[in-house]
Amino acid sequence: MTDAGQDPHQEPSGGEVEGWMGQEVQEDEELVDRLVAEEGGDVEAAEKRFQEESAGAQPDDEEVPRA
């Protein structure tokens, strides 16, 4: 059996998934705060940038589905 760390298409076991998802959520929250600050409080402009700059917006070379 292949280790989840070596096969990007195999889902990690146990709490690894929750930890990974939580880390992405935290990074997105930090990005939102930074973008709103950089846009001087303009939430619409920050939202547009978020759609372009968030981890979910980045292409996945491995084509692993995002949650």
N, CA, C and O atoms as a Tripos MOL2 file, in Angstrom:
@<TRIPOS>MOLECULE
protein
  268   267    67     0     0
PROTEIN
NO_CHARGES

@<TRIPOS>ATOM
      1 N           0.8420   -1.1850    0.0000 N.3       1 MET1
      2 CA          0.0000    0.0000    0.0000 C.3       1 MET1
      3 C           0.8830    1.2430    0.0000 C.2       1 MET1
      4 O           1.9200    1.2690    0.6630 O.2       1 MET1
      5 N           0.4820    2.2520   -0.7280 N.am      2 THR2
      6 CA          1.2520    3.4820   -0.8720 C.3       2 THR2
      7 C           0.9740    4.4180    0.2930 C.2       2 THR2
      8 O          -0.1640    4.5500    0.7440 O.2       2 THR2
      9 N           2.0180    5.0590    0.7700 N.am      3 ASP3
     10 CA          1.8980    6.0440    1.8460 C.3       3 ASP3
     11 C           1.2080    7.2980    1.3170 C.2       3 ASP3
     12 O           1.4930    7.7440    0.2060 O.2       3 ASP3
     13 N           0.2930    7.8690    2.1170 N.am      4 ALA4
     14 CA         -0.4520    9.0710    1.7010 C.3       4 ALA4
     15 C           0.4840   10.2330    1.4060 C.2       4 ALA4
     16 O           0.1410   11.1160    0.6200 O.2       4 ALA4
     17 N           1.6560   10.2460    2.0210 N.am      5 GLY5
     18 CA          2.6070   11.3180    1.7650 C.3       5 GLY5
     19 C           3.2640   11.2150    0.3990 C.2       5 GLY5
     20 O           3.8270   12.1900   -0.0980 O.2       5 GLY5
     21 N           3.1950   10.0430   -0.2050 N.am      6 GLN6
     22 CA          3.8100    9.8360   -1.5080 C.3       6 GLN6
     23 C           2.8080    9.8730   -2.6500 C.2       6 GLN6
     24 O           3.1820   10.1880   -3.7800 O.2       6 GLN6
     25 N           1.5630    9.5630   -2.3890 N.am      7 ASP7
     26 CA          0.5360    9.5180   -3.4360 C.3       7 ASP7
     27 C          -0.4420   10.6640   -3.2220 C.2       7 ASP7
     28 O          -1.2510   10.6080   -2.2960 O.2       7 ASP7
     29 N          -0.3900   11.7060   -4.0530 N.am      8 PRO8
     30 CA         -1.2690   12.8630   -3.8390 C.3       8 PRO8
     31 C          -2.7450   12.5460   -4.0500 C.2       8 PRO8
     32 O          -3.6030   13.3530   -3.6920 O.2       8 PRO8
     33 N          -3.0520   11.3990   -4.6200 N.am      9 HIS9
     34 CA         -4.4510   11.0430   -4.8720 C.3       9 HIS9
     35 C          -5.0410   10.1760   -3.7720 C.2       9 HIS9
     36 O          -6.2230    9.8390   -3.8210 O.2       9 HIS9
     37 N          -4.2380    9.8090   -2.7820 N.am     10 GLN10
     38 CA         -4.7260    9.0170   -1.6640 C.3      10 GLN10
     39 C          -4.9810    9.9450   -0.4860 C.2      10 GLN10
     40 O          -4.1100   10.7190   -0.0890 O.2      10 GLN10
     41 N          -6.1700    9.8600    0.0610 N.am     11 GLU11
     42 CA         -6.5390   10.7160    1.1810 C.3      11 GLU11
     43 C          -5.8060   10.2720    2.4450 C.2      11 GLU11
     44 O          -5.7350    9.0750    2.7230 O.2      11 GLU11
     45 N          -5.2630   11.2110    3.2110 N.am     12 PRO12
     46 CA         -4.6180   10.8610    4.4760 C.3      12 PRO12
     47 C          -5.6130   10.2300    5.4380 C.2      12 PRO12
     48 O          -6.8180   10.4600    5.3380 O.2      12 PRO12
     49 N          -5.1120    9.4470    6.3540 N.am     13 SER13
     50 CA         -5.9900    8.7730    7.2990 C.3      13 SER13
     51 C          -6.2170    9.6070    8.5530 C.2      13 SER13
     52 O          -5.4810   10.5540    8.8340 O.2      13 SER13
     53 N          -7.2520    9.2320    9.2990 N.am     14 GLY14
     54 CA         -7.5190    9.7970   10.6150 C.3      14 GLY14
     55 C          -7.6440   11.3020   10.6470 C.2      14 GLY14
     56 O          -8.2930   11.9060    9.7920 O.2      14 GLY14
     57 N          -7.0100   11.9050   11.6480 N.am     15 GLY15
     58 CA         -7.1170   13.3380   11.8760 C.3      15 GLY15
     59 C          -6.2710   14.1780   10.9440 C.2      15 GLY15
     60 O          -6.3130   15.4060   11.0130 O.2      15 GLY15
     61 N          -5.4920   13.5340   10.0620 N.am     16 GLU16
     62 CA         -4.6500   14.3080    9.1560 C.3      16 GLU16
     63 C          -5.4920   15.1880    8.2370 C.2      16 GLU16
     64 O          -5.1020   16.3140    7.9260 O.2      16 GLU16
     65 N          -6.6420   14.6790    7.8020 N.am     17 VAL17
     66 CA         -7.5110   15.4410    6.8950 C.3      17 VAL17
     67 C          -8.0320   16.6820    7.5930 C.2      17 VAL17
     68 O          -7.9950   17.7780    7.0340 O.2      17 VAL17
     69 N          -8.5230   16.5080    8.8300 N.am     18 GLU18
     70 CA         -9.0520   17.6480    9.5700 C.3      18 GLU18
     71 C          -7.9660   18.6750    9.8320 C.2      18 GLU18
     72 O          -8.2210   19.8770    9.7450 O.2      18 GLU18
     73 N          -6.7550   18.2240   10.1520 N.am     19 GLY19
     74 CA         -5.6480   19.1440   10.3900 C.3      19 GLY19
     75 C          -5.2690   19.9040    9.1350 C.2      19 GLY19
     76 O          -4.9970   21.1030    9.1830 O.2      19 GLY19
     77 N          -5.2500   19.2080    8.0180 N.am     20 TRP20
     78 CA         -4.9060   19.8150    6.7360 C.3      20 TRP20
     79 C          -5.9580   20.8480    6.3430 C.2      20 TRP20
     80 O          -5.6220   21.9510    5.9130 O.2      20 TRP20
     81 N          -7.2340   20.4850    6.4900 N.am     21 MET21
     82 CA         -8.3120   21.4130    6.1490 C.3      21 MET21
     83 C          -8.2770   22.6250    7.0780 C.2      21 MET21
     84 O          -8.4490   23.7590    6.6290 O.2      21 MET21
     85 N          -8.0560   22.3900    8.3560 N.am     22 GLY22
     86 CA         -7.9890   23.4860    9.3130 C.3      22 GLY22
     87 C          -6.8600   24.4410    8.9990 C.2      22 GLY22
     88 O          -7.0000   25.6520    9.1690 O.2      22 GLY22
     89 N          -5.7380   23.9020    8.5400 N.am     23 GLN23
     90 CA         -4.6040   24.7450    8.1830 C.3      23 GLN23
     91 C          -4.9490   25.6200    6.9840 C.2      23 GLN23
     92 O          -4.6020   26.8010    6.9660 O.2      23 GLN23
     93 N          -5.6280   25.0590    5.9790 N.am     24 GLU24
     94 CA         -6.0150   25.8580    4.8130 C.3      24 GLU24
     95 C          -7.0100   26.9460    5.2050 C.2      24 GLU24
     96 O          -6.9260   28.0690    4.7090 O.2      24 GLU24
     97 N          -7.9410   26.6240    6.0790 N.am     25 VAL25
     98 CA         -8.9240   27.6160    6.5330 C.3      25 VAL25
     99 C          -8.2180   28.7520    7.2560 C.2      25 VAL25
    100 O          -8.5200   29.9240    7.0270 O.2      25 VAL25
    101 N          -7.2760   28.4070    8.1310 N.am     26 GLN26
    102 CA         -6.5480   29.4390    8.8690 C.3      26 GLN26
    103 C          -5.7630   30.3360    7.9190 C.2      26 GLN26
    104 O          -5.7410   31.5550    8.0880 O.2      26 GLN26
    105 N          -5.1200   29.7370    6.9200 N.am     27 GLU27
    106 CA         -4.3620   30.5340    5.9530 C.3      27 GLU27
    107 C          -5.2870   31.4540    5.1640 C.2      27 GLU27
    108 O          -4.9330   32.5990    4.8850 O.2      27 GLU27
    109 N          -6.4670   30.9590    4.8040 N.am     28 ASP28
    110 CA         -7.4310   31.7980    4.0860 C.3      28 ASP28
    111 C          -7.9280   32.9430    4.9610 C.2      28 ASP28
    112 O          -8.1090   34.0570    4.4710 O.2      28 ASP28
    113 N          -8.1510   32.6860    6.2480 N.am     29 GLU29
    114 CA         -8.5930   33.7460    7.1550 C.3      29 GLU29
    115 C          -7.5280   34.8430    7.2550 C.2      29 GLU29
    116 O          -7.8480   36.0310    7.2510 O.2      29 GLU29
    117 N          -6.2770   34.4350    7.3430 N.am     30 GLU30
    118 CA         -5.1910   35.4080    7.4100 C.3      30 GLU30
    119 C          -5.0890   36.2000    6.1070 C.2      30 GLU30
    120 O          -4.8220   37.4020    6.1240 O.2      30 GLU30
    121 N          -5.3020   35.5260    4.9880 N.am     31 LEU31
    122 CA         -5.2710   36.1990    3.6920 C.3      31 LEU31
    123 C          -6.3920   37.2290    3.6030 C.2      31 LEU31
    124 O          -6.1730   38.3430    3.1270 O.2      31 LEU31
    125 N          -7.5820   36.8690    4.0550 N.am     32 VAL32
    126 CA         -8.7170   37.8020    4.0290 C.3      32 VAL32
    127 C          -8.3820   39.0520    4.8330 C.2      32 VAL32
    128 O          -8.5750   40.1720    4.3610 O.2      32 VAL32
    129 N          -7.8830   38.8570    6.0430 N.am     33 ASP33
    130 CA         -7.5400   40.0070    6.8910 C.3      33 ASP33
    131 C          -6.5200   40.9110    6.2060 C.2      33 ASP33
    132 O          -6.6550   42.1340    6.2170 O.2      33 ASP33
    133 N          -5.5010   40.2980    5.6120 N.am     34 ARG34
    134 CA         -4.4580   41.0800    4.9430 C.3      34 ARG34
    135 C          -5.0130   41.8270    3.7390 C.2      34 ARG34
    136 O          -4.6980   43.0000    3.5370 O.2      34 ARG34
    137 N          -5.8380   41.1560    2.9360 N.am     35 LEU35
    138 CA         -6.3780   41.7990    1.7330 C.3      35 LEU35
    139 C          -7.3100   42.9550    2.0770 C.2      35 LEU35
    140 O          -7.2690   43.9990    1.4260 O.2      35 LEU35
    141 N          -8.1450   42.7780    3.0890 N.am     36 VAL36
    142 CA         -9.0450   43.8650    3.5050 C.3      36 VAL36
    143 C          -8.2180   45.0590    3.9670 C.2      36 VAL36
    144 O          -8.5390   46.2040    3.6480 O.2      36 VAL36
    145 N          -7.1570   44.7900    4.7180 N.am     37 ALA37
    146 CA         -6.2920   45.8870    5.1780 C.3      37 ALA37
    147 C          -5.6110   46.5750    3.9940 C.2      37 ALA37
    148 O          -5.5550   47.8030    3.9310 O.2      37 ALA37
    149 N          -5.0950   45.7800    3.0610 N.am     38 GLU38
    150 CA         -4.4140   46.3560    1.8970 C.3      38 GLU38
    151 C          -5.3580   47.1520    1.0050 C.2      38 GLU38
    152 O          -4.9400   48.1010    0.3430 O.2      38 GLU38
    153 N          -6.6250   46.7670    0.9880 N.am     39 GLU39
    154 CA         -7.6130   47.4650    0.1630 C.3      39 GLU39
    155 C          -8.3110   48.5780    0.9410 C.2      39 GLU39
    156 O          -9.3300   49.1050    0.4950 O.2      39 GLU39
    157 N          -7.7680   48.9310    2.0930 N.am     40 GLY40
    158 CA         -8.3010   50.0480    2.8730 C.3      40 GLY40
    159 C          -9.7220   49.8250    3.3490 C.2      40 GLY40
    160 O         -10.4930   50.7770    3.4640 O.2      40 GLY40
    161 N         -10.0800   48.5800    3.6270 N.am     41 GLY41
    162 CA        -11.4160   48.2710    4.1210 C.3      41 GLY41
    163 C         -12.4310   47.9950    3.0310 C.2      41 GLY41
    164 O         -13.5890   47.7140    3.3380 O.2      41 GLY41
    165 N         -12.0400   48.0650    1.7790 N.am     42 ASP42
    166 CA        -12.9400   47.7950    0.6520 C.3      42 ASP42
    167 C         -13.1190   46.2820    0.5260 C.2      42 ASP42
    168 O         -12.2870   45.5910   -0.0610 O.2      42 ASP42
    169 N         -14.2220   45.7850    1.0870 N.am     43 VAL43
    170 CA        -14.4770   44.3530    1.1430 C.3      43 VAL43
    171 C         -14.6660   43.7610   -0.2550 C.2      43 VAL43
    172 O         -14.2130   42.6470   -0.5170 O.2      43 VAL43
    173 N         -15.3170   44.4810   -1.1400 N.am     44 GLU44
    174 CA        -15.5370   43.9630   -2.4990 C.3      44 GLU44
    175 C         -14.2160   43.7840   -3.2440 C.2      44 GLU44
    176 O         -14.0160   42.7770   -3.9230 O.2      44 GLU44
    177 N         -13.3240   44.7510   -3.1190 N.am     45 ALA45
    178 CA        -12.0160   44.6360   -3.7670 C.3      45 ALA45
    179 C         -11.2150   43.4910   -3.1500 C.2      45 ALA45
    180 O         -10.5430   42.7440   -3.8610 O.2      45 ALA45
    181 N         -11.2890   43.3570   -1.8270 N.am     46 ALA46
    182 CA        -10.5840   42.2720   -1.1430 C.3      46 ALA46
    183 C         -11.1430   40.9170   -1.5680 C.2      46 ALA46
    184 O         -10.3880   39.9600   -1.7460 O.2      46 ALA46
    185 N         -12.4620   40.8340   -1.7290 N.am     47 GLU47
    186 CA        -13.0840   39.5740   -2.1540 C.3      47 GLU47
    187 C         -12.6090   39.1740   -3.5530 C.2      47 GLU47
    188 O         -12.3290   38.0030   -3.8080 O.2      47 GLU47
    189 N         -12.5230   40.1340   -4.4350 N.am     48 LYS48
    190 CA        -12.0470   39.8440   -5.7870 C.3      48 LYS48
    191 C         -10.6180   39.3220   -5.7580 C.2      48 LYS48
    192 O         -10.2900   38.3390   -6.4220 O.2      48 LYS48
    193 N          -9.7790   39.9860   -4.9850 N.am     49 ARG49
    194 CA         -8.3850   39.5320   -4.8630 C.3      49 ARG49
    195 C          -8.3060   38.1600   -4.2160 C.2      49 ARG49
    196 O          -7.4750   37.3360   -4.5970 O.2      49 ARG49
    197 N          -9.1750   37.9100   -3.2300 N.am     50 PHE50
    198 CA         -9.1750   36.6080   -2.5600 C.3      50 PHE50
    199 C          -9.4640   35.4960   -3.5680 C.2      50 PHE50
    200 O          -8.8290   34.4410   -3.5340 O.2      50 PHE50
    201 N         -10.4140   35.7330   -4.4520 N.am     51 GLN51
    202 CA        -10.7490   34.7360   -5.4630 C.3      51 GLN51
    203 C          -9.5500   34.4200   -6.3620 C.2      51 GLN51
    204 O          -9.4430   33.3150   -6.8930 O.2      51 GLN51
    205 N          -8.6690   35.3730   -6.5270 N.am     52 GLU52
    206 CA         -7.4900   35.1990   -7.3750 C.3      52 GLU52
    207 C          -6.2720   34.6680   -6.6130 C.2      52 GLU52
    208 O          -5.4060   34.0170   -7.1980 O.2      52 GLU52
    209 N          -6.2080   34.9480   -5.3060 N.am     53 GLU53
    210 CA         -4.9820   34.6720   -4.5580 C.3      53 GLU53
    211 C          -5.0830   33.5460   -3.5370 C.2      53 GLU53
    212 O          -4.0570   33.0940   -3.0280 O.2      53 GLU53
    213 N          -6.2830   33.0820   -3.2240 N.am     54 SER54
    214 CA         -6.4110   32.0410   -2.2010 C.3      54 SER54
    215 C          -5.8190   30.7310   -2.7000 C.2      54 SER54
    216 O          -5.6310   30.5340   -3.9000 O.2      54 SER54
    217 N          -5.5320   29.8490   -1.7700 N.am     55 ALA55
    218 CA         -4.9580   28.5500   -2.1240 C.3      55 ALA55
    219 C          -5.8700   27.7970   -3.0920 C.2      55 ALA55
    220 O          -5.3830   27.0940   -3.9770 O.2      55 ALA55
    221 N          -7.1640   27.9360   -2.9360 N.am     56 GLY56
    222 CA         -8.1040   27.2620   -3.8180 C.3      56 GLY56
    223 C          -8.0940   27.8030   -5.2300 C.2      56 GLY56
    224 O          -8.5690   27.1430   -6.1550 O.2      56 GLY56
    225 N          -7.5620   28.9900   -5.4030 N.am     57 ALA57
    226 CA         -7.5160   29.5890   -6.7350 C.3      57 ALA57
    227 C          -6.2970   29.1250   -7.5210 C.2      57 ALA57
    228 O          -6.2320   29.2840   -8.7400 O.2      57 ALA57
    229 N          -5.3380   28.5540   -6.8120 N.am     58 GLN58
    230 CA         -4.0960   28.1380   -7.4660 C.3      58 GLN58
    231 C          -4.3000   26.8080   -8.1840 C.2      58 GLN58
    232 O          -4.9420   25.9090   -7.6420 O.2      58 GLN58
    233 N          -3.7640   26.6700   -9.3940 N.am     59 PRO59
    234 CA         -3.8790   25.3890  -10.1030 C.3      59 PRO59
    235 C          -3.1380   24.2940   -9.3510 C.2      59 PRO59
    236 O          -2.1030   24.5400   -8.7320 O.2      59 PRO59
    237 N          -3.6710   23.1070   -9.4100 N.am     60 ASP60
    238 CA         -3.0830   21.9510   -8.7430 C.3      60 ASP60
    239 C          -2.4270   21.0700   -9.7910 C.2      60 ASP60
    240 O          -3.1080   20.4030  -10.5710 O.2      60 ASP60
    241 N          -1.1090   21.0700   -9.8040 N.am     61 ASP61
    242 CA         -0.3570   20.2930  -10.7950 C.3      61 ASP61
    243 C          -0.6900   18.8040  -10.7370 C.2      61 ASP61
    244 O          -0.6200   18.1130  -11.7540 O.2      61 ASP61
    245 N          -1.0450   18.3140   -9.5690 N.am     62 GLU62
    246 CA         -1.3490   16.9060   -9.3770 C.3      62 GLU62
    247 C          -2.8210   16.5940   -9.6740 C.2      62 GLU62
    248 O          -3.2120   15.4280   -9.7260 O.2      62 GLU62
    249 N          -3.6300   17.6330   -9.8690 N.am     63 GLU63
    250 CA         -5.0710   17.5050  -10.1030 C.3      63 GLU63
    251 C          -5.7800   16.7360   -9.0000 C.2      63 GLU63
    252 O          -6.6840   15.9420   -9.2570 O.2      63 GLU63
    253 N          -5.3500   16.9870   -7.7610 N.am     64 VAL64
    254 CA         -6.0050   16.3940   -6.6040 C.3      64 VAL64
    255 C          -7.2380   17.2260   -6.3060 C.2      64 VAL64
    256 O          -7.1330   18.4470   -6.1910 O.2      64 VAL64
    257 N          -8.4150   16.5970   -6.1760 N.am     65 PRO65
    258 CA         -9.6280   17.3820   -5.9000 C.3      65 PRO65
    259 C          -9.5070   18.1090   -4.5710 C.2      65 PRO65
    260 O          -9.0030   17.5600   -3.5910 O.2      65 PRO65
    261 N          -9.9770   19.3550   -4.5490 N.am     66 ARG66
    262 CA         -9.9900   20.1450   -3.3140 C.3      66 ARG66
    263 C         -11.3040   19.9200   -2.6140 C.2      66 ARG66
    264 O         -12.3350   19.6840   -3.2440 O.2      66 ARG66
    265 N         -11.2510   19.9940   -1.3120 N.am     67 ALA67
    266 CA        -12.4710   19.7890   -0.5300 C.3      67 ALA67
    267 C         -13.3600   20.9960   -0.5960 C.2      67 ALA67
    268 O         -14.4340   21.0050    0.0050 O.2      67 ALA67
@<TRIPOS>BOND
     1     1     2 1
     2     2     3 1
     3     3     4 2
     4     3     5 am
     5     5     6 1
     6     6     7 1
     7     7     8 2
     8     7     9 am
     9     9    10 1
    10    10    11 1
    11    11    12 2
    12    11    13 am
    13    13    14 1
    14    14    15 1
    15    15    16 2
    16    15    17 am
    17    17    18 1
    18    18    19 1
    19    19    20 2
    20    19    21 am
    21    21    22 1
    22    22    23 1
    23    23    24 2
    24    23    25 am
    25    25    26 1
    26    26    27 1
    27    27    28 2
    28    27    29 am
    29    29    30 1
    30    30    31 1
    31    31    32 2
    32    31    33 am
    33    33    34 1
    34    34    35 1
    35    35    36 2
    36    35    37 am
    37    37    38 1
    38    38    39 1
    39    39    40 2
    40    39    41 am
    41    41    42 1
    42    42    43 1
    43    43    44 2
    44    43    45 am
    45    45    46 1
    46    46    47 1
    47    47    48 2
    48    47    49 am
    49    49    50 1
    50    50    51 1
    51    51    52 2
    52    51    53 am
    53    53    54 1
    54    54    55 1
    55    55    56 2
    56    55    57 am
    57    57    58 1
    58    58    59 1
    59    59    60 2
    60    59    61 am
    61    61    62 1
    62    62    63 1
    63    63    64 2
    64    63    65 am
    65    65    66 1
    66    66    67 1
    67    67    68 2
    68    67    69 am
    69    69    70 1
    70    70    71 1
    71    71    72 2
    72    71    73 am
    73    73    74 1
    74    74    75 1
    75    75    76 2
    76    75    77 am
    77    77    78 1
    78    78    79 1
    79    79    80 2
    80    79    81 am
    81    81    82 1
    82    82    83 1
    83    83    84 2
    84    83    85 am
    85    85    86 1
    86    86    87 1
    87    87    88 2
    88    87    89 am
    89    89    90 1
    90    90    91 1
    91    91    92 2
    92    91    93 am
    93    93    94 1
    94    94    95 1
    95    95    96 2
    96    95    97 am
    97    97    98 1
    98    98    99 1
    99    99   100 2
   100    99   101 am
   101   101   102 1
   102   102   103 1
   103   103   104 2
   104   103   105 am
   105   105   106 1
   106   106   107 1
   107   107   108 2
   108   107   109 am
   109   109   110 1
   110   110   111 1
   111   111   112 2
   112   111   113 am
   113   113   114 1
   114   114   115 1
   115   115   116 2
   116   115   117 am
   117   117   118 1
   118   118   119 1
   119   119   120 2
   120   119   121 am
   121   121   122 1
   122   122   123 1
   123   123   124 2
   124   123   125 am
   125   125   126 1
   126   126   127 1
   127   127   128 2
   128   127   129 am
   129   129   130 1
   130   130   131 1
   131   131   132 2
   132   131   133 am
   133   133   134 1
   134   134   135 1
   135   135   136 2
   136   135   137 am
   137   137   138 1
   138   138   139 1
   139   139   140 2
   140   139   141 am
   141   141   142 1
   142   142   143 1
   143   143   144 2
   144   143   145 am
   145   145   146 1
   146   146   147 1
   147   147   148 2
   148   147   149 am
   149   149   150 1
   150   150   151 1
   151   151   152 2
   152   151   153 am
   153   153   154 1
   154   154   155 1
   155   155   156 2
   156   155   157 am
   157   157   158 1
   158   158   159 1
   159   159   160 2
   160   159   161 am
   161   161   162 1
   162   162   163 1
   163   163   164 2
   164   163   165 am
   165   165   166 1
   166   166   167 1
   167   167   168 2
   168   167   169 am
   169   169   170 1
   170   170   171 1
   171   171   172 2
   172   171   173 am
   173   173   174 1
   174   174   175 1
   175   175   176 2
   176   175   177 am
   177   177   178 1
   178   178   179 1
   179   179   180 2
   180   179   181 am
   181   181   182 1
   182   182   183 1
   183   183   184 2
   184   183   185 am
   185   185   186 1
   186   186   187 1
   187   187   188 2
   188   187   189 am
   189   189   190 1
   190   190   191 1
   191   191   192 2
   192   191   193 am
   193   193   194 1
   194   194   195 1
   195   195   196 2
   196   195   197 am
   197   197   198 1
   198   198   199 1
   199   199   200 2
   200   199   201 am
   201   201   202 1
   202   202   203 1
   203   203   204 2
   204   203   205 am
   205   205   206 1
   206   206   207 1
   207   207   208 2
   208   207   209 am
   209   209   210 1
   210   210   211 1
   211   211   212 2
   212   211   213 am
   213   213   214 1
   214   214   215 1
   215   215   216 2
   216   215   217 am
   217   217   218 1
   218   218   219 1
   219   219   220 2
   220   219   221 am
   221   221   222 1
   222   222   223 1
   223   223   224 2
   224   223   225 am
   225   225   226 1
   226   226   227 1
   227   227   228 2
   228   227   229 am
   229   229   230 1
   230   230   231 1
   231   231   232 2
   232   231   233 am
   233   233   234 1
   234   234   235 1
   235   235   236 2
   236   235   237 am
   237   237   238 1
   238   238   239 1
   239   239   240 2
   240   239   241 am
   241   241   242 1
   242   242   243 1
   243   243   244 2
   244   243   245 am
   245   245   246 1
   246   246   247 1
   247   247   248 2
   248   247   249 am
   249   249   250 1
   250   250   251 1
   251   251   252 2
   252   251   253 am
   253   253   254 1
   254   254   255 1
   255   255   256 2
   256   255   257 am
   257   257   258 1
   258   258   259 1
   259   259   260 2
   260   259   261 am
   261   261   262 1
   262   262   263 1
   263   263   264 2
   264   263   265 am
   265   265   266 1
   266   266   267 1
   267   267   268 2
@<TRIPOS>SUBSTRUCTURE
     1 MET1         2 RESIDUE 1 A MET
     2 THR2         6 RESIDUE 1 A THR
     3 ASP3        10 RESIDUE 1 A ASP
     4 ALA4        14 RESIDUE 1 A ALA
     5 GLY5        18 RESIDUE 1 A GLY
     6 GLN6        22 RESIDUE 1 A GLN
     7 ASP7        26 RESIDUE 1 A ASP
     8 PRO8        30 RESIDUE 1 A PRO
     9 HIS9        34 RESIDUE 1 A HIS
    10 GLN10       38 RESIDUE 1 A GLN
    11 GLU11       42 RESIDUE 1 A GLU
    12 PRO12       46 RESIDUE 1 A PRO
    13 SER13       50 RESIDUE 1 A SER
    14 GLY14       54 RESIDUE 1 A GLY
    15 GLY15       58 RESIDUE 1 A GLY
    16 GLU16       62 RESIDUE 1 A GLU
    17 VAL17       66 RESIDUE 1 A VAL
    18 GLU18       70 RESIDUE 1 A GLU
    19 GLY19       74 RESIDUE 1 A GLY
    20 TRP20       78 RESIDUE 1 A TRP
    21 MET21       82 RESIDUE 1 A MET
    22 GLY22       86 RESIDUE 1 A GLY
    23 GLN23       90 RESIDUE 1 A GLN
    24 GLU24       94 RESIDUE 1 A GLU
    25 VAL25       98 RESIDUE 1 A VAL
    26 GLN26      102 RESIDUE 1 A GLN
    27 GLU27      106 RESIDUE 1 A GLU
    28 ASP28      110 RESIDUE 1 A ASP
    29 GLU29      114 RESIDUE 1 A GLU
    30 GLU30      118 RESIDUE 1 A GLU
    31 LEU31      122 RESIDUE 1 A LEU
    32 VAL32      126 RESIDUE 1 A VAL
    33 ASP33      130 RESIDUE 1 A ASP
    34 ARG34      134 RESIDUE 1 A ARG
    35 LEU35      138 RESIDUE 1 A LEU
    36 VAL36      142 RESIDUE 1 A VAL
    37 ALA37      146 RESIDUE 1 A ALA
    38 GLU38      150 RESIDUE 1 A GLU
    39 GLU39      154 RESIDUE 1 A GLU
    40 GLY40      158 RESIDUE 1 A GLY
    41 GLY41      162 RESIDUE 1 A GLY
    42 ASP42      166 RESIDUE 1 A ASP
    43 VAL43      170 RESIDUE 1 A VAL
    44 GLU44      174 RESIDUE 1 A GLU
    45 ALA45      178 RESIDUE 1 A ALA
    46 ALA46      182 RESIDUE 1 A ALA
    47 GLU47      186 RESIDUE 1 A GLU
    48 LYS48      190 RESIDUE 1 A LYS
    49 ARG49      194 RESIDUE 1 A ARG
    50 PHE50      198 RESIDUE 1 A PHE
    51 GLN51      202 RESIDUE 1 A GLN
    52 GLU52      206 RESIDUE 1 A GLU
    53 GLU53      210 RESIDUE 1 A GLU
    54 SER54      214 RESIDUE 1 A SER
    55 ALA55      218 RESIDUE 1 A ALA
    56 GLY56      222 RESIDUE 1 A GLY
    57 ALA57      226 RESIDUE 1 A ALA
    58 GLN58      230 RESIDUE 1 A GLN
    59 PRO59      234 RESIDUE 1 A PRO
    60 ASP60      238 RESIDUE 1 A ASP
    61 ASP61      242 RESIDUE 1 A ASP
    62 GLU62      246 RESIDUE 1 A GLU
    63 GLU63      250 RESIDUE 1 A GLU
    64 VAL64      254 RESIDUE 1 A VAL
    65 PRO65      258 RESIDUE 1 A PRO
    66 ARG66      262 RESIDUE 1 A ARG
    67 ALA67      266 RESIDUE 1 A ALA
